Amino acid sequence: MVEYKAKDIDVLEGLEAVRRRPGMYIGDTSERGLHQLVFEIVDNSVDEALAGFCDSIELEFFDDGSFQVTDNGRGIPVDVHPKVGVSALEVVLTRLHAGGKFAKRAYRVSGGLHGVGLSVVNALSEWLEVVVWRDGKEYYQRYERGIPITGLIERIHTGEGSGTRVRALPDTSIFRDGVKYNFNIVASRLRDISFLVPRLRIVLKGPSGAKEFYSENGIKEFVKFINNGTEVLNHEPIYMKGGDGDTEVEVAIQYNVGYKEAVYAFANLINTIEGGTHLVGFRQALTKVINEVARKEGLLKDSDSNITGEDLKEGLTAIISVKLMEPQFEGQTKTRLGNPEVRGVVSSVVYEHLIYYFEENPKIFKKIFDKAVNAVRAREAARKARELVRRKSLLVSTSLPGKLADCSTRNPQEAELFLVEGDSAGGSAKQGRDRNFQAILPLRGKVLNVEKARLHKVLNNGELRNIVTVLGTGIGQDFDIKGLRYHRIIVMTDADVDGAHIRTLLLTFFYRYLKDIVTGGYLYIAQPPLYLVKSGKKNLYVYNEGDLTRVLEGLDGKGYTIQRYKGLGEMNPSQLWETTMNPSTRHLYRVNVEDAVEADRLFSILMGDRVEPRREFIQKNAKYVRNLDT
C-alpha cells in the first residue's frame, strides 16, 4: 500500500499555481487562452477609461511574438504597499487577487473583478516589462516567468502626463501551439469596446497595418454599424439610459425591414452571449410596452391576443449594456449574467423610456406594430410548415428515397453528410463515397436566399426542407441540436462563381436558421481541386493558384498539360473520392464565427435587398479575390 501523508501534499507558492494549471485562469492554452492574455492587459486600461482617467489605448503586436499595451491613465501605483513591503506595482504583478477593484475605491465598475489579470499574464510570459509614468517620473521593471529580474528603476520622466505600458512575450512552453495572434478576433473585441466606452480612442497595430477605433455616440453608433446595408424603420436608434445607483443601464434599439434579430447584451463590457437577467428584463419591457400602447391606441382589441416577445424579434437590432459593481456570471462559459436585481432595473428603464418615445413618435410605433402583426401570421404559417418537417423527419428513410443516399452508421459522431451541388456530382459522390459513414444529399439548383424570407417561406422551399428533414434537428422553436444525425455536414460545390454563390446561400441558411450547427463546429466546406496537372504518368491535383505555380516550377521544364476544373461533375467517382472526400487526402475547412456582429452585418450586406452597400463592399474587397472564375 502506497503511503499518503502530509509530506505528499504539494503547496504551490506565488504564481507557480498559474504556470502549473493555466487553464484555471485563462480557460485553455490554445488560441483562446493566448488572446485572453492580451485582453487581460487591455481590460486594465479600459477600467481606467471607465473610471474617467484614460481616453487613449494602444495595442501593438511585434515580430518576436510579444504584444504591448499603452494607456494614458493614472499609472499603476509604485509606492510601497504597507502590508507587503514592496511596491504596489510588484504586488499586482506577483500576487493573485491583488488590485484596486475589490473595495471599489479606485474602480467602481470593471470587467476584470478577480484581481488576477496582470499577475497571470506575468506568470505565463517568458518575460514582461512594465513602464509607469506618474508624478513626473518614469518607473521600469522587468520580470521573467513571473519573477522580478530587476528592482523598480526610477528615472526622470521627460514626457507629459501619466500612464502605463506593459509589454509581454507569452511563454511558448505554456502555449505549445505557438504564439500566433488572430488579428480579426482582437480587432472585433476592440471595436466593441470602442462602442461601449464612447470617446475612448483605441489604436491597434500589427502585421497588416494599423486600425483605429473611436465612437462619439457609443451604442447608438453600434446598432447603426450592425444595420449598415439594411433599410431601417426608425432612422435614429431609440436610446435610453438610466439605473438605480448600483446598476447603470444603456439600451439602443433600431428596427429594420428584415426578418432576423441581432441583439447583443453586455455586462461590464463582457459579451454575455448566453444572455441573462439584463436580456430578460429588456424583452419583458419591450413586449409590455408594445401591447399597452397598441391597446391604448385601439390597434389591439380586448378579444385580441397579446403580441409575444417572439413576434417582436423580426428585424430587431439592439444593444443592451449594463455596468454593475458585483456581476455574477453563470453558464458553461460564464457568459450569462445571473444578478436577479438587474432584470427589474433594466425592465424599468426600458419601459419608462419606450412609453414616452412611442407617445412622441406614433408613426414609428405603427411601423413596428405592423411588422409584429405580420410576424404573428408568419409564425402560424411556420408552425404548420414545421409540423410537416417534423412528420417527415420521423420517416427519413422512406420520405427521401430518391435524394438521400444515407450511410450505414447510426452514430452521429462518425457520420458525415455531403450537401452536393447538382445531380451529376451527386451521382459521382454516391458512387465514390465510403457508404459506412458518408451520406449524400444532392441539391438541385440554387437554394432560396433566406436573408429575404421568413421561416414559413424557408420551409416551403423543397431543397431547404429536405436538408432540415435529413439533419433531424428541427428548425425554429423546434430546433434541438441533440437530434443532429451527422456531426460533419459538408458543403461541396463547384469551384466556380455559381458554386460560390450556392455555398454562400447555404452558409446564410445555416447561420440564420441553424446557428447552433455553425457555432457547434459541425459545418464544413469541401475544397475540390482547381486544376489537374498531367505530366507523364503523374496526376497532380492542385487546390489554389499559388500551389499551381510551385507545381509547375517543380516539373522543371518537363512536358505537362493543365485541366481547369469548373465542376464536380467533371471528375469521375474515384477522382472525387481521392481529391475531395477521402478523409486522409481531402482539404476540409471548418466554418466558425469569430465575430458574430460582423457576420450579422456582412450577411445583411451581401444577401440583403439593398444594392448600394453590396456594391461598395465588392469594390472595396475586389483586390482580395482569388481564383475568380471567368
Secondary structure by P-SEA (a helix, b strand, c coil): ccccccccbbbbccccccccccccccccccaaaaaaaaaaaaaaaaaaaaaccccbbbbbbccccbbbbbbccccccccccccccccaaaaaacccccccccccccccccccccccaaaaaaaaccbbbbbbbcccbbbbbbbccccccccbbbbbbcccccbbbbbbbcccccccccccccaaaaaaaaaaaaaacccbbbbbbcccbbbbbbbcccaaaaaaaaacccccccccccccccccccbbbbbbbbbccccbbbbbbbccccccccccaaaaaaaaaaaaaaaaaaaaaccccccccccccccccccbbbbbbbbbcbbbbbcccccccccaaaaaaaaaaaaaaaaaaaaacaaaaaaaaaaaaaaaaaaaaaaaaaaaaaaaaaccccccccccccccccccccbbbbbcccaaaaaaaaaacccccbbbbbbcccccccccccaaaaaacaaaaaaaaaacccccccccccccccccbbbbbcccaaaaaaaaaaaaaaaacaaaaaaaccbbbbbcccbbbbcccbbbbbccaaaaaaaaaaaccccbbbbbbcccccccaaaaaaccccccbbbbbbbbbccaaaaaaaaaaacccccaaaaaaaaacccccccccc
